Amino acid sequence: MIPFSESIVAGEGLLLAQMVRKSALIVIDMQQFFFAENQGVDQHKLVAHCREIIGISRNVGIPVIHVVTIYREDRIDWPEAWREQEQSWCANLVRDRELSDEVAGLGLKPHDLVVEKKRFSAFYNTNLDDILRGLGCKYIYVIGYSGDVCVRFTSVDAYNRGYGIGLVEAGIESFKETKEKSLDYLEWLIGADRISIDELKKITKG
C-alpha cells in the first residue's frame, strides 16, 4: 500500500478516490469517564478536532462508526481481571450511567453506526468487522481515546484483518504514554499512516 503522504506527492488521484470510497472513520471511546479519569487531556481541543474530522468524513460520504465501551450492571460481561474488584473502573461504563455517555460536541447523527465493545479492541466479540466488510471498506481512519490502549489494540486487530490504518493525529490522545510515542509505535509495528487534518482534506478532495 502506498503511504498517503507519498500518494499525495505523486498525484495518485485515482488511488486516493478509491481509498476514500472504500474507507470508514472509527471514533473510539470518546466517553465522559475517560476524560474524568485523565484530567491531563484537553477535552475541548480534542473534541473540536474530532468534530472537524467527522465533518470532513461526512462531507465526502465516509461512514462514521462510533465505538463505545458499555457494560452490564451485573458484571457478567466485564473483563475477568476486573470482575471481582470491589472498586472497578468498569462500573463507570455501565449502560445508562452518565459517565458512559459520549462527550458532548461530537454531533452523533441518526445514520452514524454505533458499536459497543467490552474489551480494549473494537473488534473483539463485536460486529465491527462485519460492518466494515459490508461497507466494502479496505481502509480505516482512526480517532479517539486512547492512543496507547484502545486505539492501539483496535488498530493492531484491524491490521491483522487486512485493513489499512490511518491515524488522524489531531483526533487522538493517549493515557500513560505521550501521543507521539503511541503513534510512533503503531507506525513502526503495523505501518499505520499518520495523517494531519490538512492531509485528510487533500485526500478527501481527491
MOTAFEN-V849690 format. One record per residue. OMEGA is omega in whole degrees, 0 to 359 (NA if undefined). Layout:
omega=OMEGA
omega=OMEGA
//
This chain:
omega=179
omega=177
omega=184
omega=182
omega=178
omega=180
omega=181
omega=180
omega=183
omega=179
omega=182
omega=185
omega=181
omega=178
omega=182
omega=179
omega=178
omega=180
omega=179
omega=182
omega=184
omega=183
omega=175
omega=175
omega=179
omega=181
omega=192
omega=166
omega=175
omega=185
omega=187
omega=183
omega=187
omega=178
omega=173
omega=180
omega=185
omega=181
omega=181
omega=179
omega=175
omega=186
omega=184
omega=179
omega=180
omega=179
omega=179
omega=179
omega=179
omega=179
omega=178
omega=180
omega=178
omega=179
omega=177
omega=181
omega=181
omega=184
omega=180
omega=175
omega=176
omega=180
omega=179
omega=181
omega=178
omega=177
omega=180
omega=176
omega=183
omega=180
omega=172
omega=180
omega=182
omega=171
omega=186
omega=179
omega=178
omega=173
omega=185
omega=182
omega=183
omega=187
omega=184
omega=180
omega=182
omega=179
omega=181
omega=178
omega=181
omega=182
omega=179
omega=185
omega=174
omega=182
omega=176
omega=171
omega=190
omega=184
omega=178
omega=182
omega=171
omega=177
omega=179
omega=172
omega=180
omega=176
omega=176
omega=181
omega=181
omega=182
omega=174
omega=177
omega=179
omega=177
omega=177
omega=180
omega=181
omega=184
omega=184
omega=181
omega=177
omega=179
omega=187
omega=178
omega=174
omega=177
omega=183
omega=180
omega=178
omega=179
omega=182
omega=180
omega=176
omega=177
omega=182
omega=185
omega=173
omega=189
omega=177
omega=167
omega=184
omega=172
omega=175
omega=190
omega=355
omega=185
omega=182
omega=179
omega=190
omega=174
omega=181
omega=183
omega=179
omega=181
omega=179
omega=178
omega=176
omega=178
omega=181
omega=176
omega=174
omega=179
omega=166
omega=185
omega=173
omega=179
omega=180
omega=197
omega=184
omega=183
omega=182
omega=169
omega=184
omega=184
omega=183
omega=178
omega=167
omega=178
omega=181
omega=179
omega=180
omega=181
omega=177
omega=182
omega=181
omega=175
omega=180
omega=189
omega=187
omega=179
omega=180
omega=174
omega=174
omega=192
omega=173
omega=178
omega=178
omega=177
omega=178
omega=178
omega=179
omega=181
omega=185
omega=173
omega=181
omega=NA
//
